Amino acid sequence: MSAAVGIILSKDHGTLRWSCLTSLAAGISVLLVPEAIGYCHSSEHPCNYGTVPVLRLIGVLIVLLSLTGFFASFKRVGKE
């Protein structure tokens, strides 16, 4: 959450890039840590048909938005 606030409030390009990289690391951990730990063993539990797909979707969105913000920070530098 603090990285998101940093992205929104940053006026410095370096701060924006580091905040985006921090968010990228968080998004990657959202995707990889549950895979390493494992999920419920029963396919009938709500974690397998509800939580797992939403968790993967949120992880992918975090990664994509972080990469977009990171590369957009370079384009903003060129326009100034």
Summary of the structure (lengths in Angstrom):
residues: 80
radius of gyration: 15.9
end to end distance: 28.5
largest distance: 55.1
contacts: 204
relative contact order: 0.16
helix: 84%
strand: 0%
